[in-house]
Amino acid sequence: MPDQRTALVGLTSRQIQDIVVGLGERPFRGSQIAGWVYRKQAESFEEMSDLPAALRQKLSEDFAVSPLQVADHRTSSDGVDKLLVHKGDGQVYECVLLPYADRVSCCLSSQVGCPMACTFCATGLGGFDRNLTVGEIVGQYLLLQRFSPRRVGHVVFMGMGEPLLNLENLLAAIRILSTEVGLSLRHITVSTVGLVPQIDRLAAERLPIHLALSLHSPIDEVRSRLMPVNNRWPVAEVVEAMRRYQAATGRKVTFEYLLIDQTNDTPEQAEHLARLVKGLSCVVNLIPFNYVETPNGFRRPGRERVAEFRRILESRRVNVTERVERGHDIAAACGQLAGQHAGRFGRRPMAPLTVAP
């Protein structure tokens, strides 16, 4: 059953201060409690040892620290932790802890499921339930930090959901991660399928966060079949929005490019992509397809095709990276673990897709 108490995770120091003042306590107690919640990742009021016992008891009656419960936790052979979480309602979603030699990153979800219906994505196959609250977004980070002996210094919103469809809660969560947790805004990345009005709205915030576009083809015909959103905002329009974002924030942007065998990995598309991003301060991040069962039989391209696609881009002076893949043995791709869960998140039927060469 969902916990009916109000969770403090997701509230600012000032909001927590207002709560304790309403309980007859002095305002500085709010800062103390916020420090325990966000800087020390306390899981209960009992851990807040510098608070009076009476206050801890009073808080525990009407408030909880976090809204989240863990439904499943898996650790991969390469050190990746994946959590399946919910707030007691069975509507599960995922977050991932990604340790590297030089940093620790995490991948957070913004929605339960996703309405964008990208045909290669396990989350898209599962459908959509709702937006996550601010507390549910920030709570993922705090849970993952408890599993890491090192500071989790980088956050990417590339988990379940389209972050820009939950923009108000996303912005509030980002500000809490910055002001309350102490993360650098420059170490926060938001990934989008390309919602042009929301990209412009995010640009207007002038936050120095990193924006990544899931592009996956520079050709409208191919991208529309992979990503229905392209029927609303085609390639040229969404890339122009990324140019505006780059100009407004001064931040280099990223184009995520999932390589699917014989679909979007052709030399012609590599050439087209190079022309499309010419003159833009950007990086193209190549991601060989991580197998997800779909009606379309998508396959991962061989190393030769990946290398040739990259070679063409680099020969046109495009800045290219290739994603370091982690967690295959724990269903690390977005939506895979949630799709296996016995509770909420059943797959909806989808028609087979044929992509022109």
Order of alpha helices (4+ residues) and beta strands (2+ residues): beta-alpha-alpha-alpha-beta-beta-beta-beta-beta-beta-alpha-beta-alpha-beta-alpha-beta-alpha-beta-alpha-alpha-beta-alpha-beta-alpha-beta-alpha
